[in-house]
Structures are given as structure tokens and as C-alpha cells.
Amino acid sequence: MKDSTNDYICLEMARYFSGRKVRLQVLTRKEIEAKLGKFSKPIFVDDVKADRNAISYVVKINNPEWIMNDHFSGINIIQCFSQGAQLLFYEHDKSFDSQENLFFLGGFKVKFLKPIFEGSLVRFKLNCDRFMQNVLLFGGSCVDGDGKAYARASGSLTSKKRTEVVVQKQ
């Protein structure tokens, strides 16, 4: 039976370290949203300045849902870095179509230097180290108003055609 709200079945690779077996698990979009929904809280950026080589934007830590154990969690910082990398990717590939392509964050490395607390105003700065063949290599930091770093990050971002990674539902 075809679900009208769900045109695709997504494949999630589940790794099992018993021997060399890797099992693919078929999940619907609703199942993915149910699994990730509790971790997915929208974070909005403000004061965006971008060109082909760098991007800068501000995140106001003013939503209590973003706070875990009295501070802005590391996963939220990673989400902010990846959003900036996506914006930087758009600066390089103006023909990118989000309906046709998906982003993949890879080789991401982050160093957390100090906690970010509710009420903070955090400026994220990312630089394009290289963009070639649909792969963006980037590095950057997030800083407070005095320029002291909360975290530093580097990584890669690529996109692939949705048809290459998503299987159409039968």
C-alpha cells in the first residue's frame, strides 16, 4: 500500500560488529522522523554574511529546548556548523536543488573548548578550504562577543542525487 505522504523508502545502514556482516534496514520517512524527532530541534541563524570563501552568522541561544544539562549541547553546535557548511556549499554551487539532492556531512572533527550557556550570542565563522567535484572542505570556529572560541571544527560536505541514495517505494 502506498503512503501518500511518503514517496520514498530510505535505507539506513545498521552496523553490527559481529564478524564482517553489515545489515541494511529499510525505514520509512515516518520511522526516521520518529527516531530522530526528539533530537531534531530547529536552530535559526541570524546576521548572515557570506561569499564564496567564508560565511559568518549568529545564533542566539534563547530557546530552552536547546539546553541540555544547563548548556547548549555539542550536537547542537555540530548542527550549527553543518548548517553553515550548507550555506557555504550554496555559495559555490548555485544550481544545487534541494528537491533533487541530499547533503552528506563527512570527516567532521570538532573540538569543544568551553560550554555555551542559555542567553549567549554565538558567532559562527566558516572558511572554505577547498571546493572541487561537489565536495566542500571547510574549517571554522564559534566565538563569543569577545572573540574567545567555544569550539573549532573542520570537515567535508558533499551532495548526491536523491535517486542514488533513496529507493523509490514500490
N, C-alpha and C positions, 0 to 999 in steps of 0.2 A: 504494500500500500504506500502510495507516495504522499509524503507530508508536504503540504503546500508552503509551509514556512521554512522548509529545509530542503534545498535543491541538491545538496551535496552530502556525501558521507566523507568524513575526514579520517585519515589514518593516523594513529598515534603509535609510535614505536615504544613498546614496553621492553626494557632491557632486563633480562634475567641472567644473572651471573653464574648459573649452574651450567657449566660446560660452555659451549660456543653457541648455544641456541638463543636466538632473538625472535620474539614473537610479536607479530603485528596484531593490534587490537582495533577493530572497527568501532568508531564512535560517531554518533550523530552530533550535529551542532548543539542541540539542546543538552546532550550529555556533557559536552565540553563546557558549555556555559554553566551547567550545574556544578561541575568540578572546580572551575576557576572563578566562579562568581564571587565567592567570599574573599578572594584575593584581589579582585579587579575593582578598584575604586578610581573613578576618573580624576585625573590631576590636570589642572588647567595652567597653561603658561601665559605670561603677560610680557609686555615690553620687549617684543621680539625684534632683533636686528640681525639680518642675515645677508651674506653674499656667498660667492662660490667657495671661499676658503675658510669662512668662520661663521659661527652663529652664537648669539648671546640672547638669553631670555631669563625672566624672573619667575620664580614660583613662590607664592605667598602661602606659608604653612598655616592655614586658618581653618581647616576642616578637621574636627575631632575624629572623624572616621579614619584619617590618615595616620593617627598617632597609635603606636603600639609600645607598651612598656614606657610610657612618658616621653617618647621621642619619635621622630619621623623615621620609619623603618628603612633598612637597607634596600629592600625590594622596591620601595617607592623611589628611592634615589636612582636605582637601576632603571626604573620605568621612565623617570625624567631624562636620564641620559639617552635612553633609546628613542624617546620622542624627539629629542634634539637631533639625533643622528638621522631620523626620518626626515625632518625638516631640511637638514643639510643635504640629504640624498635628493630631495625635490629640487634643490638649487642646481644640482648637476644634471639631473635627468628631468627636464621639463615635460617630456612626453609620457612620464610614468602615469599609469592608470590604475588606481586602487581597486577598480572593479575587475581588472584583468590580472593583476599581480599581487603577490604576498611578500611581506618583508621577513627576512630571517636574520636574527642577531647572532653573531658567532664570534668566538675567540674573545669574549668580553672579560676584561680584567678590571677590577675596581679595588681601590684602597681607601678604606674608611678612616678618616683622621680624627674626627670629633663628632659627637651627636648633634642632631638638629632638633630643636625643641619647637613646640607649638608657638605661633606668633612670629617666627623668624621669616625674614625676607631673604631668599636664597637666589643668587645669580649663577646660572649655569653657562659655561663658555666651552664650546667645542670647536676644534680645528680639523679641517680636512687634511690628513696626511697624504692621502692619495685616492684618486677615483679612476678606476680603469675596468673595463669589461663588466660593468654593472656591479662592481664591488667598491664600497666606500670604506676606507681605513680612517679611523678618527681617534682623537685623543682630546681630553679636556678635564675640567675641574668644576666644582661648585664651591662658591665662596660666600662669605658673609659680607656685610656692609663695609667692613674694614679691609677686605681683601684676603682674609685668612681662610684657608681651604678647609672645607668639611670633608671632601672626598676628591679623588682623582680617578680617572677612568680612561681606558682605551679599548678599542675593539673593532669589529668589522660588521658591516651591514650589507646585505645583498637582497636582491629580489628575484623571484622566479615566477613564471607564468602559473596562474592558479590551476590550469589544466595539467601541469606537470606534477603537482603535489596533492591535488584533491581529486578523488574519484567521483564521477557523476553517479548519482543514485539511480538504480535500475527501476 
